[in-house]
Amino acid sequence: MTEPFGARLRRAMDERGPLCVGIDPHASLLTEWGLDDNVAGLERFSRTVVEALSDRVAVFKPQSAFFERFGSRGVAVLEKTVQEARAAGALVLMDAKRGDIGSTMAAYAEAFLRKDSPLFSDALTVSPYLGYGSLSPAVVLARESGAGLFVLALTSNPEGGEVQHAVRADGRNVGATMLAHLAAENTGEEPLGSFGAVVGATLGDLSSYDLDINGPLLAPGVGAQGATPADLPGVFGAAIGNVVPNVSRGVLRHGPDVSALRASAERFADEIRSALPTG
């Protein structure tokens, strides 16, 4: 049987630290790197990030949109990036934020979570805002494949609040409802469940939410969006040990120099380690 994603992630975090580095080839970043905004530039960018960091970060998070914008040739680069990163020992979290119903959701799941798919990833970001139950095909296939999901729960973008903070008839808001669903998915899993939540590192005190879902908490917003590693304990409280802080531009802007990319990732990793409670 395939080892579940949660167990593989826990081991990677314990061995390498919890840092997740995005692979986000923005047009502006390609320009900063001295690369053309085309498929050749995309491939050079992605390969450099993987070669520089795949032996030292727990997770890579490629943003699918920045590859898809180049059409089929861009998707081919994404396939190669995923395969090379996984072969080098890093876990890959595909940031595609897929969400739909029925057979369409099942097809999205097959694209990223079926083990023989060219885009097979260790985990996938998904959107539950057609109802949490709409994610069922992805949940089922993730379990079968030993993969994971990260469900949008409390995101860092200001627009998210109009949906995630809306209060249901039972008095619980939508974001808290998503956390409760994930806690149920992870019941009894050891050492860590495979079904995580996306919770922004920029949101401040979240003590009114139960973040103890026995699963990972992907924390975007560290670096360019303004959050720092020192902010993480105040945001996540007792759940800090399961947080996977994501840094993208804060590391990537130091390329294409491999040594500079490594040094930047190490600085963030050291700051995150210093912010975590000891003992």
VODRENRO-779933 format. One record per residue: residue in three letters; chain; x, y, z of N, C-alpha, C in turn. Coordinates in nm, 3 decimals. Example, Ala and Ser with C-alpha at 12.3 -4.5 7.8 and 13.67 -1.06 7.14 Angstrom:
2
ALA;A;1.319;-0.569;0.780;1.230;-0.450;0.780;1.320;-0.330;0.780
SER;A;1.285;-0.225;0.708;1.367;-0.106;0.714;1.290;0.003;0.787
// end
This chain:
279
MET;A;0.083;-0.120;0.000;0.000;0.000;0.000;0.087;0.125;0.000
THR;A;0.038;0.230;-0.064;0.111;0.356;-0.070;0.103;0.426;0.065
GLU;A;0.216;0.475;0.112;0.216;0.549;0.239;0.137;0.677;0.223
PRO;A;0.048;0.708;0.315;-0.035;0.828;0.301;0.047;0.957;0.298
PHE;A;-0.007;1.055;0.230;0.061;1.184;0.218;0.094;1.242;0.354
GLY;A;0.001;1.236;0.449;0.026;1.297;0.579;0.150;1.241;0.646
ALA;A;0.171;1.110;0.636;0.290;1.048;0.696;0.416;1.093;0.623
ARG;A;0.409;1.100;0.490;0.526;1.144;0.413;0.558;1.291;0.441
LEU;A;0.453;1.372;0.454;0.475;1.514;0.484;0.534;1.532;0.623
ARG;A;0.483;1.459;0.721;0.537;1.471;0.857;0.685;1.438;0.859
ARG;A;0.723;1.333;0.788;0.864;1.294;0.786;0.948;1.400;0.716
ALA;A;0.898;1.453;0.604;0.974;1.556;0.532;0.989;1.681;0.618
MET;A;0.885;1.719;0.690;0.892;1.837;0.776;0.990;1.815;0.890
ASP;A;0.989;1.695;0.947;1.080;1.666;1.057;1.226;1.663;1.010
GLU;A;1.248;1.615;0.889;1.386;1.601;0.839;1.439;1.730;0.777
ARG;A;1.353;1.804;0.707;1.398;1.920;0.630;1.345;2.052;0.683
GLY;A;1.255;2.048;0.780;1.184;2.168;0.821;1.059;2.184;0.735
PRO;A;0.966;2.270;0.778;0.836;2.277;0.712;0.826;2.371;0.593
LEU;A;0.935;2.433;0.551;0.926;2.534;0.447;0.873;2.477;0.315
CYS;A;0.777;2.548;0.257;0.726;2.519;0.123;0.763;2.636;0.033
VAL;A;0.825;2.608;-0.079;0.864;2.713;-0.173;0.778;2.703;-0.298
GLY;A;0.714;2.813;-0.334;0.634;2.817;-0.455;0.721;2.819;-0.579
ILE;A;0.670;2.760;-0.685;0.733;2.775;-0.817;0.633;2.855;-0.900
ASP;A;0.652;2.987;-0.897;0.555;3.082;-0.954;0.623;3.166;-1.061
PRO;A;0.630;3.117;-1.183;0.700;3.193;-1.288;0.617;3.309;-1.344
HIS;A;0.594;3.410;-1.260;0.533;3.534;-1.305;0.613;3.590;-1.423
ALA;A;0.544;3.659;-1.512;0.616;3.727;-1.621;0.720;3.823;-1.565
SER;A;0.685;3.893;-1.456;0.779;3.990;-1.399;0.903;3.921;-1.342
LEU;A;0.884;3.802;-1.284;1.000;3.730;-1.230;1.090;3.679;-1.342
LEU;A;1.030;3.631;-1.449;1.111;3.588;-1.563;1.198;3.705;-1.612
THR;A;1.137;3.823;-1.619;1.212;3.941;-1.662;1.325;3.972;-1.564
GLU;A;1.295;3.968;-1.434;1.398;3.995;-1.333;1.514;3.896;-1.344
TRP;A;1.485;3.776;-1.385;1.589;3.674;-1.400;1.665;3.690;-1.532
GLY;A;1.622;3.783;-1.616;1.686;3.800;-1.746;1.639;3.698;-1.848
LEU;A;1.521;3.640;-1.825;1.467;3.539;-1.914;1.355;3.598;-1.999
ASP;A;1.334;3.539;-2.115;1.221;3.579;-2.199;1.092;3.520;-2.142
ASP;A;0.983;3.594;-2.164;0.852;3.547;-2.118;0.796;3.451;-2.223
ASN;A;0.857;3.334;-2.230;0.813;3.232;-2.325;0.840;3.094;-2.265
VAL;A;0.815;2.991;-2.342;0.829;2.856;-2.289;0.973;2.825;-2.251
ALA;A;1.069;2.872;-2.328;1.209;2.849;-2.295;1.245;2.914;-2.161
GLY;A;1.197;3.036;-2.139;1.220;3.102;-2.011;1.153;3.030;-1.897
LEU;A;1.031;2.984;-1.921;0.956;2.908;-1.821;1.032;2.783;-1.779
GLU;A;1.084;2.711;-1.878;1.156;2.587;-1.849;1.285;2.614;-1.774
ARG;A;1.357;2.717;-1.815;1.483;2.750;-1.745;1.456;2.790;-1.600
PHE;A;1.355;2.870;-1.580;1.319;2.915;-1.446;1.286;2.796;-1.357
SER;A;1.196;2.711;-1.404;1.148;2.599;-1.322;1.260;2.502;-1.291
ARG;A;1.342;2.469;-1.392;1.451;2.375;-1.370;1.552;2.430;-1.269
THR;A;1.579;2.560;-1.277;1.674;2.620;-1.184;1.625;2.612;-1.041
VAL;A;1.497;2.642;-1.018;1.441;2.635;-0.883;1.450;2.492;-0.829
VAL;A;1.412;2.395;-0.911;1.416;2.256;-0.866;1.559;2.213;-0.837
GLU;A;1.652;2.244;-0.926;1.790;2.203;-0.904;1.850;2.270;-0.781
ALA;A;1.812;2.393;-0.756;1.869;2.466;-0.643;1.818;2.416;-0.508
LEU;A;1.690;2.377;-0.502;1.625;2.360;-0.371;1.568;2.223;-0.343
SER;A;1.568;2.133;-0.440;1.496;2.007;-0.422;1.556;1.918;-0.314
ASP;A;1.679;1.940;-0.275;1.741;1.857;-0.172;1.731;1.920;-0.034
ARG;A;1.658;2.032;-0.022;1.660;2.102;0.108;1.526;2.157;0.152
VAL;A;1.425;2.156;0.069;1.293;2.201;0.113;1.199;2.081;0.120
ALA;A;1.101;2.090;0.209;1.006;1.980;0.225;0.910;1.971;0.107
VAL;A;0.865;2.087;0.060;0.756;2.090;-0.039;0.782;2.199;-0.142
PHE;A;0.756;2.165;-0.267;0.743;2.264;-0.374;0.594;2.282;-0.405
LYS;A;0.558;2.406;-0.436;0.418;2.435;-0.472;0.414;2.507;-0.607
PRO;A;0.416;2.433;-0.718;0.403;2.500;-0.847;0.263;2.556;-0.866
GLN;A;0.255;2.678;-0.915;0.127;2.742;-0.945;0.092;2.710;-1.090
SER;A;-0.008;2.627;-1.107;-0.043;2.576;-1.239;-0.074;2.686;-1.340
ALA;A;-0.135;2.793;-1.296;-0.179;2.898;-1.388;-0.063;2.957;-1.467
PHE;A;0.053;2.971;-1.404;0.166;3.034;-1.472;0.227;2.944;-1.579
PHE;A;0.194;2.816;-1.574;0.234;2.723;-1.679;0.125;2.713;-1.786
GLU;A;0.001;2.707;-1.742;-0.111;2.693;-1.834;-0.122;2.810;-1.932
ARG;A;-0.073;2.928;-1.892;-0.088;3.044;-1.980;-0.010;3.028;-2.111
PHE;A;0.083;2.930;-2.113;0.157;2.903;-2.237;0.097;2.788;-2.316
GLY;A;-0.021;2.741;-2.276;-0.086;2.635;-2.349;-0.020;2.499;-2.328
SER;A;-0.034;2.411;-2.426;0.011;2.273;-2.409;0.162;2.264;-2.382
ARG;A;0.240;2.354;-2.441;0.385;2.351;-2.418;0.418;2.390;-2.274
GLY;A;0.341;2.482;-2.219;0.360;2.518;-2.079;0.322;2.405;-1.986
VAL;A;0.213;2.335;-2.018;0.173;2.220;-1.936;0.278;2.110;-1.944
ALA;A;0.341;2.094;-2.059;0.449;1.995;-2.071;0.565;2.031;-1.978
VAL;A;0.595;2.160;-1.966;0.699;2.203;-1.872;0.656;2.173;-1.728
LEU;A;0.529;2.194;-1.697;0.478;2.165;-1.563;0.492;2.016;-1.534
GLU;A;0.457;1.931;-1.629;0.471;1.787;-1.609;0.616;1.752;-1.574
LYS;A;0.709;1.807;-1.651;0.850;1.777;-1.628;0.896;1.831;-1.492
THR;A;0.848;1.949;-1.456;0.885;2.008;-1.327;0.839;1.921;-1.212
VAL;A;0.715;1.874;-1.218;0.661;1.787;-1.114;0.743;1.659;-1.104
GLN;A;0.768;1.597;-1.216;0.839;1.470;-1.216;0.982;1.486;-1.165
GLU;A;1.050;1.592;-1.206;1.189;1.612;-1.162;1.195;1.646;-1.013
ALA;A;1.100;1.725;-0.965;1.100;1.761;-0.823;1.075;1.637;-0.736
ARG;A;0.979;1.555;-0.775;0.950;1.435;-0.697;1.065;1.336;-0.704
ALA;A;1.126;1.323;-0.821;1.240;1.231;-0.835;1.357;1.274;-0.748
ALA;A;1.368;1.405;-0.723;1.478;1.457;-0.642;1.448;1.451;-0.492
GLY;A;1.329;1.404;-0.454;1.301;1.382;-0.313;1.212;1.483;-0.246
ALA;A;1.169;1.588;-0.318;1.077;1.686;-0.260;0.933;1.642;-0.283
LEU;A;0.845;1.680;-0.195;0.702;1.660;-0.217;0.650;1.774;-0.304
VAL;A;0.551;1.745;-0.386;0.494;1.845;-0.475;0.347;1.866;-0.441
LEU;A;0.315;1.990;-0.409;0.177;2.033;-0.387;0.136;2.116;-0.508
MET;A;0.046;2.063;-0.590;0.001;2.135;-0.707;-0.102;2.241;-0.666
ASP;A;-0.069;2.365;-0.695;-0.160;2.475;-0.661;-0.247;2.504;-0.783
ALA;A;-0.358;2.433;-0.793;-0.450;2.449;-0.906;-0.589;2.494;-0.862
LYS;A;-0.618;2.482;-0.732;-0.744;2.529;-0.673;-0.866;2.483;-0.754
ARG;A;-0.868;2.356;-0.787;-0.979;2.302;-0.864;-1.102;2.282;-0.775
GLY;A;-1.219;2.300;-0.834;-1.343;2.278;-0.763;-1.459;2.273;-0.860
ASP;A;-1.534;2.165;-0.857;-1.650;2.150;-0.945;-1.737;2.039;-0.888
ILE;A;-1.828;1.986;-0.968;-1.919;1.884;-0.918;-1.913;1.759;-1.006
GLY;A;-1.949;1.647;-0.945;-1.970;1.524;-1.018;-1.853;1.479;-1.103
SER;A;-1.884;1.442;-1.229;-1.783;1.386;-1.317;-1.673;1.487;-1.350
THR;A;-1.707;1.617;-1.347;-1.605;1.719;-1.374;-1.502;1.724;-1.263
MET;A;-1.548;1.719;-1.137;-1.455;1.716;-1.025;-1.372;1.589;-1.029
ALA;A;-1.435;1.479;-1.069;-1.362;1.353;-1.080;-1.251;1.363;-1.184
ALA;A;-1.280;1.431;-1.296;-1.178;1.446;-1.400;-1.063;1.534;-1.353
TYR;A;-1.093;1.643;-1.282;-0.985;1.723;-1.224;-0.900;1.639;-1.130
ALA;A;-0.965;1.558;-1.048;-0.891;1.474;-0.954;-0.801;1.377;-1.029
GLU;A;-0.852;1.318;-1.137;-0.771;1.223;-1.213;-0.649;1.290;-1.275
ALA;A;-0.662;1.416;-1.313;-0.549;1.486;-1.375;-0.431;1.500;-1.280
PHE;A;-0.460;1.519;-1.150;-0.353;1.551;-1.056;-0.329;1.444;-0.950
LEU;A;-0.424;1.354;-0.930;-0.416;1.260;-0.819;-0.414;1.113;-0.861
ARG;A;-0.432;1.085;-0.989;-0.422;0.947;-1.036;-0.275;0.913;-1.057
LYS;A;-0.232;0.802;-1.004;-0.088;0.775;-0.994;-0.019;0.764;-1.129
ASP;A;-0.092;0.726;-1.235;-0.026;0.716;-1.365;-0.044;0.841;-1.450
SER;A;-0.096;0.949;-1.391;-0.111;1.074;-1.464;0.025;1.144;-1.476
PRO;A;0.052;1.208;-1.590;0.179;1.283;-1.603;0.191;1.398;-1.504
LEU;A;0.077;1.445;-1.451;0.078;1.556;-1.355;0.057;1.508;-1.212
PHE;A;0.071;1.377;-1.188;0.046;1.327;-1.053;0.132;1.402;-0.951
SER;A;0.065;1.453;-0.849;0.131;1.531;-0.744;0.101;1.469;-0.609
ASP;A;0.185;1.501;-0.512;0.164;1.447;-0.378;0.039;1.504;-0.314
ALA;A;0.002;1.626;-0.353;-0.119;1.688;-0.299;-0.167;1.795;-0.396
LEU;A;-0.290;1.839;-0.375;-0.356;1.934;-0.465;-0.436;2.033;-0.383
THR;A;-0.431;2.162;-0.419;-0.522;2.258;-0.358;-0.657;2.252;-0.428
VAL;A;-0.764;2.259;-0.348;-0.900;2.250;-0.402;-0.989;2.356;-0.337
SER;A;-1.093;2.394;-0.410;-1.189;2.492;-0.361;-1.320;2.422;-0.325
PRO;A;-1.371;2.442;-0.203;-1.492;2.372;-0.159;-1.620;2.454;-0.175
TYR;A;-1.613;2.563;-0.251;-1.725;2.658;-0.245;-1.838;2.627;-0.341
LEU;A;-1.844;2.500;-0.387;-1.967;2.443;-0.441;-2.025;2.346;-0.338
GLY;A;-1.978;2.360;-0.216;-2.016;2.269;-0.108;-1.906;2.167;-0.085
TYR;A;-1.876;2.142;0.042;-1.765;2.050;0.072;-1.787;1.914;0.007
GLY;A;-1.911;1.868;0.004;-1.940;1.738;-0.054;-1.902;1.726;-0.200
SER;A;-1.893;1.840;-0.270;-1.854;1.836;-0.411;-1.712;1.786;-0.430
LEU;A;-1.632;1.789;-0.324;-1.493;1.744;-0.331;-1.480;1.593;-0.317
SER;A;-1.590;1.523;-0.298;-1.584;1.380;-0.269;-1.501;1.300;-0.370
PRO;A;-1.512;1.324;-0.502;-1.428;1.245;-0.594;-1.279;1.264;-0.569
ALA;A;-1.239;1.386;-0.532;-1.098;1.411;-0.504;-1.057;1.346;-0.372
VAL;A;-1.143;1.349;-0.273;-1.113;1.285;-0.145;-1.093;1.136;-0.164
VAL;A;-1.183;1.073;-0.239;-1.176;0.928;-0.260;-1.047;0.891;-0.334
LEU;A;-1.017;0.963;-0.442;-0.899;0.929;-0.521;-0.771;0.960;-0.444
ALA;A;-0.770;1.067;-0.366;-0.653;1.098;-0.284;-0.624;0.984;-0.187
ARG;A;-0.727;0.932;-0.125;-0.707;0.820;-0.032;-0.652;0.698;-0.107
GLU;A;-0.705;0.670;-0.225;-0.661;0.553;-0.300;-0.515;0.567;-0.344
SER;A;-0.474;0.690;-0.376;-0.341;0.714;-0.432;-0.237;0.750;-0.328
GLY;A;-0.277;0.764;-0.203;-0.183;0.808;-0.100;-0.146;0.953;-0.113
ALA;A;-0.235;1.032;-0.176;-0.212;1.175;-0.196;-0.289;1.255;-0.091
GLY;A;-0.275;1.386;-0.098;-0.342;1.474;-0.004;-0.416;1.586;-0.073
LEU;A;-0.498;1.655;0.003;-0.568;1.774;-0.044;-0.544;1.887;0.054
PHE;A;-0.538;2.010;0.000;-0.540;2.130;0.083;-0.662;2.211;0.041
VAL;A;-0.755;2.225;0.132;-0.885;2.286;0.105;-0.882;2.433;0.147
LEU;A;-0.925;2.521;0.059;-0.933;2.663;0.094;-1.029;2.681;0.210
ALA;A;-0.980;2.737;0.320;-1.062;2.755;0.439;-1.066;2.901;0.483
LEU;A;-0.951;2.956;0.517;-0.940;3.096;0.562;-0.825;3.159;0.485
THR;A;-0.854;3.211;0.369;-0.749;3.257;0.279;-0.706;3.399;0.312
SER;A;-0.588;3.436;0.263;-0.529;3.565;0.299;-0.580;3.681;0.215
ASN;A;-0.648;3.652;0.103;-0.697;3.763;0.020;-0.817;3.830;0.087
PRO;A;-0.825;3.963;0.084;-0.933;4.033;0.155;-1.072;3.999;0.104
GLU;A;-1.084;3.961;-0.022;-1.216;3.930;-0.077;-1.273;3.800;-0.018
GLY;A;-1.184;3.714;0.031;-1.228;3.583;0.079;-1.326;3.590;0.194
GLY;A;-1.317;3.696;0.273;-1.401;3.705;0.391;-1.550;3.706;0.363
GLU;A;-1.591;3.758;0.246;-1.734;3.766;0.220;-1.799;3.629;0.206
VAL;A;-1.717;3.529;0.174;-1.768;3.392;0.169;-1.729;3.317;0.296
GLN;A;-1.602;3.322;0.333;-1.551;3.238;0.441;-1.600;3.282;0.579
HIS;A;-1.635;3.410;0.594;-1.684;3.458;0.723;-1.837;3.462;0.730
ALA;A;-1.903;3.422;0.622;-2.050;3.419;0.624;-2.097;3.316;0.727
VAL;A;-2.200;3.353;0.802;-2.248;3.268;0.912;-2.364;3.182;0.866
ARG;A;-2.353;3.053;0.891;-2.456;2.957;0.855;-2.570;2.958;0.957
ALA;A;-2.674;2.886;0.925;-2.791;2.881;1.014;-2.757;2.821;1.150
ASP;A;-2.653;2.736;1.155;-2.615;2.675;1.283;-2.525;2.764;1.366
GLY;A;-2.497;2.887;1.318;-2.416;2.982;1.393;-2.268;2.973;1.367
ARG;A;-2.225;2.875;1.290;-2.083;2.859;1.258;-2.056;2.919;1.121
ASN;A;-1.942;2.988;1.105;-1.917;3.047;0.974;-1.861;2.942;0.878
VAL;A;-1.852;2.981;0.752;-1.817;2.886;0.647;-1.674;2.835;0.664
GLY;A;-1.580;2.925;0.697;-1.443;2.882;0.717;-1.430;2.778;0.827
ALA;A;-1.498;2.801;0.938;-1.495;2.705;1.048;-1.558;2.573;1.008
THR;A;-1.660;2.579;0.925;-1.724;2.456;0.877;-1.627;2.373;0.795
MET;A;-1.547;2.438;0.710;-1.449;2.364;0.631;-1.344;2.299;0.721
LEU;A;-1.301;2.368;0.823;-1.206;2.310;0.918;-1.265;2.187;0.987
ALA;A;-1.393;2.195;1.022;-1.457;2.081;1.088;-1.466;1.960;0.994
HIS;A;-1.496;1.984;0.867;-1.499;1.874;0.771;-1.361;1.806;0.763
LEU;A;-1.256;1.886;0.761;-1.121;1.831;0.748;-1.081;1.754;0.874
ALA;A;-1.120;1.805;0.989;-1.092;1.732;1.113;-1.158;1.594;1.109
ALA;A;-1.279;1.587;1.054;-1.348;1.459;1.042;-1.274;1.365;0.946
GLU;A;-1.224;1.419;0.835;-1.148;1.337;0.739;-1.024;1.277;0.804
ASN;A;-0.962;1.350;0.895;-0.833;1.310;0.952;-0.845;1.233;1.083
THR;A;-0.966;1.203;1.126;-0.986;1.135;1.253;-0.907;1.003;1.259
GLY;A;-0.828;0.990;1.362;-0.755;0.866;1.386;-0.629;0.848;1.305
GLU;A;-0.598;0.942;1.216;-0.479;0.927;1.132;-0.353;0.962;1.211
GLU;A;-0.248;0.884;1.192;-0.119;0.908;1.258;-0.007;0.892;1.157
PRO;A;0.100;0.969;1.167;0.123;1.078;1.263;0.055;1.208;1.225
LEU;A;-0.005;1.215;1.105;-0.069;1.336;1.057;-0.166;1.297;0.947
GLY;A;-0.284;1.358;0.947;-0.380;1.333;0.842;-0.334;1.393;0.710
SER;A;-0.397;1.347;0.601;-0.357;1.389;0.466;-0.442;1.501;0.410
PHE;A;-0.540;1.549;0.487;-0.634;1.648;0.436;-0.615;1.779;0.512
GLY;A;-0.553;1.875;0.444;-0.512;1.999;0.507;-0.600;2.116;0.469
ALA;A;-0.576;2.226;0.535;-0.647;2.351;0.510;-0.549;2.458;0.465
VAL;A;-0.598;2.549;0.382;-0.522;2.669;0.347;-0.568;2.780;0.441
VAL;A;-0.475;2.831;0.520;-0.506;2.934;0.621;-0.398;3.040;0.611
GLY;A;-0.436;3.162;0.577;-0.340;3.267;0.552;-0.259;3.309;0.673
ALA;A;-0.129;3.325;0.652;-0.040;3.369;0.761;-0.058;3.515;0.794
THR;A;-0.133;3.590;0.711;-0.151;3.733;0.731;-0.277;3.766;0.811
LEU;A;-0.349;3.665;0.862;-0.482;3.688;0.918;-0.484;3.728;1.065
GLY;A;-0.368;3.726;1.131;-0.366;3.766;1.270;-0.419;3.656;1.361
ASP;A;-0.468;3.696;1.476;-0.512;3.602;1.580;-0.631;3.519;1.530
LEU;A;-0.613;3.388;1.525;-0.721;3.299;1.482;-0.765;3.207;1.597
SER;A;-0.750;3.256;1.719;-0.781;3.172;1.835;-0.929;3.137;1.845
SER;A;-1.013;3.208;1.773;-1.156;3.175;1.774;-1.189;3.055;1.685
TYR;A;-1.090;3.008;1.608;-1.109;2.893;1.520;-1.038;2.771;1.578
ASP;A;-1.095;2.655;1.555;-1.030;2.531;1.596;-0.944;2.483;1.479
LEU;A;-0.815;2.514;1.486;-0.721;2.476;1.381;-0.661;2.337;1.403
ASP;A;-0.702;2.271;1.509;-0.650;2.137;1.539;-0.729;2.035;1.457
ILE;A;-0.694;2.025;1.329;-0.765;1.935;1.239;-0.690;1.803;1.218
ASN;A;-0.582;1.782;1.294;-0.497;1.664;1.278;-0.449;1.651;1.133
GLY;A;-0.427;1.765;1.072;-0.378;1.770;0.935;-0.295;1.895;0.915
PRO;A;-0.228;1.905;0.802;-0.140;2.020;0.778;-0.216;2.147;0.746
LEU;A;-0.154;2.259;0.778;-0.211;2.392;0.753;-0.115;2.467;0.661
LEU;A;-0.150;2.478;0.535;-0.068;2.553;0.441;-0.088;2.702;0.468
ALA;A;0.022;2.772;0.491;0.015;2.913;0.534;0.080;3.003;0.430
PRO;A;0.005;3.045;0.327;0.059;3.143;0.233;0.065;3.281;0.299
GLY;A;0.146;3.368;0.241;0.151;3.505;0.289;0.282;3.544;0.354
VAL;A;0.373;3.447;0.375;0.502;3.479;0.434;0.593;3.538;0.326
GLY;A;0.655;3.649;0.358;0.745;3.712;0.261;0.681;3.832;0.195
ALA;A;0.660;3.824;0.065;0.615;3.941;-0.012;0.479;3.992;0.031
GLN;A;0.394;3.905;0.085;0.260;3.949;0.127;0.259;4.013;0.265
GLY;A;0.373;4.009;0.334;0.383;4.087;0.457;0.397;4.010;0.586
ALA;A;0.362;3.882;0.589;0.378;3.805;0.711;0.523;3.761;0.725
THR;A;0.566;3.742;0.849;0.702;3.695;0.877;0.694;3.564;0.954
PRO;A;0.801;3.484;0.954;0.800;3.363;1.035;0.768;3.390;1.182
ALA;A;0.812;3.504;1.233;0.785;3.535;1.373;0.637;3.555;1.401
ASP;A;0.557;3.582;1.297;0.413;3.600;1.315;0.339;3.468;1.332
LEU;A;0.399;3.359;1.289;0.325;3.233;1.279;0.269;3.183;1.413
PRO;A;0.345;3.184;1.523;0.287;3.135;1.649;0.164;3.214;1.692
GLY;A;0.164;3.344;1.669;0.049;3.425;1.707;-0.074;3.397;1.623
VAL;A;-0.054;3.353;1.500;-0.167;3.322;1.412;-0.220;3.181;1.441
PHE;A;-0.130;3.085;1.455;-0.171;2.943;1.457;-0.175;2.881;1.596
GLY;A;-0.119;2.947;1.696;-0.129;2.898;1.832;-0.079;2.756;1.848
ALA;A;-0.160;2.673;1.915;-0.118;2.536;1.946;-0.102;2.449;1.823
ALA;A;-0.156;2.492;1.708;-0.146;2.413;1.585;-0.017;2.442;1.508
ILE;A;0.074;2.521;1.564;0.192;2.566;1.492;0.276;2.450;1.440
GLY;A;0.276;2.337;1.510;0.359;2.225;1.469;0.317;2.161;1.338
ASN;A;0.195;2.190;1.293;0.145;2.133;1.168;0.138;2.235;1.055
VAL;A;0.199;2.351;1.076;0.194;2.457;0.976;0.304;2.438;0.872
VAL;A;0.265;2.458;0.746;0.358;2.452;0.633;0.363;2.593;0.573
PRO;A;0.458;2.676;0.616;0.465;2.813;0.565;0.512;2.815;0.420
ASN;A;0.439;2.888;0.338;0.474;2.898;0.197;0.539;3.032;0.167
VAL;A;0.653;3.027;0.101;0.723;3.147;0.055;0.744;3.131;-0.095
SER;A;0.710;3.232;-0.172;0.732;3.226;-0.316;0.827;3.336;-0.359
ARG;A;0.774;3.457;-0.379;0.858;3.566;-0.429;0.974;3.597;-0.337
GLY;A;0.954;3.580;-0.205;1.061;3.609;-0.110;1.187;3.530;-0.136
VAL;A;1.172;3.409;-0.191;1.287;3.328;-0.230;1.319;3.347;-0.377
LEU;A;1.217;3.340;-0.462;1.240;3.337;-0.607;1.306;3.463;-0.661
ARG;A;1.285;3.576;-0.597;1.342;3.700;-0.650;1.494;3.701;-0.644
HIS;A;1.552;3.604;-0.575;1.698;3.599;-0.564;1.762;3.520;-0.679
GLY;A;1.680;3.461;-0.767;1.736;3.388;-0.880;1.781;3.484;-0.989
PRO;A;1.847;3.432;-1.092;1.872;3.290;-1.119;1.996;3.232;-1.050
ASP;A;2.061;3.310;-0.966;2.181;3.260;-0.901;2.144;3.149;-0.803
VAL;A;2.196;3.030;-0.826;2.160;2.915;-0.744;2.201;2.934;-0.599
SER;A;2.318;2.988;-0.577;2.365;3.010;-0.440;2.275;3.108;-0.366
ALA;A;2.229;3.212;-0.436;2.142;3.311;-0.373;2.005;3.252;-0.342
LEU;A;1.953;3.167;-0.431;1.826;3.100;-0.403;1.839;3.012;-0.279
ARG;A;1.948;2.937;-0.273;1.968;2.849;-0.157;1.984;2.929;-0.029
ALA;A;2.058;3.038;-0.036;2.079;3.119;0.084;1.949;3.180;0.133
SER;A;1.866;3.226;0.040;1.737;3.284;0.079;1.647;3.180;0.143
ALA;A;1.639;3.062;0.082;1.557;2.955;0.140;1.607;2.917;0.278
GLU;A;1.739;2.910;0.295;1.796;2.877;0.425;1.762;2.982;0.529
ARG;A;1.765;3.110;0.490;1.730;3.216;0.585;1.586;3.201;0.633
PHE;A;1.494;3.179;0.539;1.355;3.159;0.580;1.340;3.035;0.667
ALA;A;1.409;2.926;0.629;1.401;2.803;0.707;1.452;2.826;0.849
ASP;A;1.562;2.898;0.863;1.618;2.926;0.995;1.522;3.013;1.077
GLU;A;1.461;3.113;1.013;1.367;3.200;1.085;1.244;3.122;1.129
ILE;A;1.199;3.028;1.045;1.085;2.946;1.082;1.121;2.856;1.199
ARG;A;1.236;2.794;1.195;1.281;2.708;1.306;1.288;2.789;1.436
SER;A;1.340;2.911;1.427;1.351;2.994;1.547;1.216;3.032;1.604
ALA;A;1.114;3.043;1.515;0.980;3.082;1.559;0.903;2.967;1.623
LEU;A;0.943;2.842;1.592;0.871;2.726;1.644;0.904;2.704;1.790
PRO;A;0.807;2.659;1.868;0.835;2.629;2.010;0.931;2.510;2.020
THR;A;1.012;2.510;2.120;1.108;2.401;2.143;1.053;2.308;2.250
GLY;A;1.107;2.185;2.245;1.068;2.089;2.348;0.942;2.015;2.315
// end
